């Protein structure tokens, strides 16, 4: 028996559209496309991610992931979305805002991944801008944080090109491929994003 609870109405109704991309919450029907894209991009993705469990691409693991996403949306603690090519509807990657903190922080942590075949084509840059508009608008956050490995030039350039500031260096910040790794830390504030949009 499948223990999957549908995403809340709020989550399932959110669609963020750009010129070439669309962001929406993942659905059950996305499993095969997700599994195929991640499998085909495994060597491309693994150097930057936590160790993949043995069942990482199974249907059951995907449904467990959806359950966690649904809970995060309901609790206002995280917002995970899939990134699609708007014209072809092809799944190209994913973007998440996790560890949302309210109160005096009003902050969340950015994460993202991209299928190898779609890297370097501007999808993530546009998708990230859509997520930031959602974060600072709909969610009323004050700050979005991100981190990347020091040698991940593509990710560093994406963040800097999207208006993030490089804030510092964190020793052994995240466990990547089973090893605690140093990371560069980045952030963008709502006023940074507003100024960037005004000057666009």
Residue pairs with C-beta under 8 A, 6 or more apart in sequence:
2 63
3 63
3 67
4 28
4 63
4 66
4 67
5 67
5 70
6 12
6 70
7 25
7 27
7 66
7 69
7 70
7 73
8 70
8 73
8 74
10 73
11 25
11 69
11 70
11 73
11 74
11 79
12 25
12 27
14 24
14 25
14 81
14 134
15 22
15 23
15 24
16 22
16 23
16 24
16 81
16 130
16 131
16 133
16 134
17 23
17 86
17 130
18 86
18 126
18 127
18 129
18 130
19 86
19 126
20 85
20 86
20 87
20 122
20 123
20 126
21 83
21 84
21 85
21 86
21 92
21 123
21 126
21 127
21 130
22 83
22 84
22 85
22 86
22 89
23 81
23 82
23 83
23 84
23 95
23 127
23 130
23 131
23 134
24 81
24 82
24 84
25 69
25 73
25 80
25 81
25 82
26 34
26 65
26 66
26 69
26 80
26 81
26 82
26 94
27 66
28 63
28 66
30 82
30 91
31 59
31 62
31 63
33 90
33 91
34 57
34 62
34 82
34 91
35 57
35 58
35 59
35 62
37 91
37 92
37 93
37 115
38 45
38 56
38 57
38 115
39 57
40 115
40 116
40 117
41 114
41 115
41 116
41 117
42 52
43 116
44 116
44 119
45 113
45 116
46 52
46 177
47 176
47 177
48 113
48 148
48 149
48 152
48 155
48 176
49 113
49 176
49 177
50 174
50 175
50 176
50 177
51 175
51 177
51 178
53 61
55 61
69 78
69 80
71 77
72 78
72 79
72 80
72 98
73 79
76 100
76 102
77 98
77 99
77 100
78 96
78 97
78 98
78 99
78 100
78 108
79 96
79 97
79 100
79 108
79 131
79 134
79 135
79 139
80 94
80 95
80 96
80 97
80 98
81 94
81 95
81 96
81 131
82 91
82 93
82 94
83 91
83 92
83 93
83 94
83 95
83 114
83 123
83 124
83 127
84 90
84 91
84 92
85 92
85 118
85 123
90 118
91 115
92 114
92 115
92 118
92 123
93 112
93 113
93 114
93 115
93 118
93 123
93 124
93 127
94 112
94 113
95 110
95 111
95 112
95 124
95 127
95 128
95 131
96 110
96 111
96 112
97 108
97 109
97 110
97 111
97 131
97 135
97 139
97 144
98 108
98 109
98 111
99 108
99 109
100 107
100 108
100 139
100 141
101 107
101 108
105 142
105 143
106 140
106 141
106 142
106 143
107 141
107 142
107 143
107 144
107 145
108 135
108 139
108 141
108 143
108 144
108 145
109 144
109 145
109 146
109 147
110 128
110 131
110 144
110 145
110 146
111 146
112 124
112 127
112 128
114 123
114 124
119 154
120 154
124 158
125 158
125 161
125 162
128 158
128 162
129 162
132 144
132 162
132 163
132 188
132 193
133 193
135 141
135 144
136 144
136 190
136 193
136 194
141 190
142 189
142 190
143 187
143 188
143 189
143 190
144 187
144 188
145 185
145 186
145 187
146 159
146 164
146 185
146 186
146 187
147 170
147 173
147 174
147 183
147 184
147 185
147 186
148 155
148 156
148 159
148 183
148 184
148 186
149 155
149 176
149 181
149 182
149 183
149 184
150 169
150 182
150 183
150 184
156 166
156 184
159 166
159 186
160 166
160 186
162 188
163 188
163 192
163 193
163 196
164 186
164 187
164 188
165 186
165 187
165 188
165 192
166 184
166 185
166 186
167 185
167 186
167 187
168 184
168 185
169 182
169 183
169 184
169 185
170 182
170 183
170 184
170 185
171 182
172 180
172 181
172 182
173 180
173 181
173 182
173 183
173 185
174 180
174 181
174 183
175 181
